[in-house]
Amino acid sequence: MAQSIAILVGTITGTAEIVAEDVAPVLEGAGYEVEILDMDGLGPDVMFMSDLVLICTSTYGQGDVPDNAMDLHDALNEQRPDLSNLRYGVIGLGDSTYADTYNQGGARFDELLQELGAKRVGDVMRHNASSDELPEEAGVAWAKEWVELLAK
Ligand SMILES: Cc1cc2nc3c(=O)[nH]c(=O)nc-3n(C[C@H](O)[C@H](O)[C@H](O)COP(=O)(O)O)c2cc1C
């Protein structure tokens, strides 16, 4: 049976969602069943509903996760479920003009999931909105490598 991947999207202005929509076909092409979920309204249970999780989130405020991701992040932090059976990846979006908090939204999820025992596959992708690279192109390139690592 195909393994499933939930792409959990944290966004305010929609870029992370566009990235998720372009990344999904790469994962499907590698044989995974993929579901894209807005983090808004999701609880920690979502971490147990698929074989793998791909966090795809931007950064706001003082290096915070976006508003729609805050409840899920806080609930995971408070309830601290055992995620030792979970493998995950992180696509982070940020802007290097925010030097002190560059890409911390993705980093916050990465730290928390590691604390809860989950195993990250691959490096955290960090897109810089001040670069010339399109976030969805960066995401697709990263996802092609990620599926290779997942298969190992
Ligand atoms: C008000 C505001 C605050 C932001 N704060 C940060 C930040 O602290 N660190 C960072 O790396 N990027 C920051 N960004 C950049 C966004 O994370 C980046 O533009 C991202 O691509 C937006 O993705 P989204 O459309 O999915 O929300 C900020 C952007 C805005 C508009």
The ligand as a Gaussian input file, in Angstrom:
#p B3LYP/6-31G(d) Opt

LIG

0 1
 C        4.801000      41.495000       8.359000
 C        5.791000      40.451000       7.921000
 C        6.664000      39.904000       8.874000
 C        7.601000      38.932000       8.482000
 N        8.482000      38.452000       9.418000
 C        9.464000      37.603000       9.015000
 C       10.449000      37.144000       9.946000
 O       10.453000      37.498000      11.120000
 N       11.418000      36.291000       9.484000
 C       11.466000      35.866000       8.190000
 O       12.362000      35.116000       7.839000
 N       10.526000      36.277000       7.294000
 C        9.537000      37.138000       7.668000
 N        8.607000      37.559000       6.751000
 C        8.697000      37.072000       5.352000
 C        7.705000      35.968000       5.028000
 O        7.865000      34.824000       5.857000
 C        7.933000      35.548000       3.560000
 O        7.629000      36.653000       2.733000
 C        7.131000      34.333000       3.124000
 O        7.501000      33.961000       1.811000
 C        5.628000      34.581000       3.177000
 O        4.964000      33.353000       2.972000
 P        3.364000      33.195000       3.024000
 O        2.822000      33.950000       1.847000
 O        3.144000      31.731000       2.888000
 O        2.864000      33.703000       4.332000
 C        7.668000      38.514000       7.129000
 C        6.760000      39.052000       6.196000
 C        5.846000      40.030000       6.572000
 C        4.919000      40.599000       5.533000

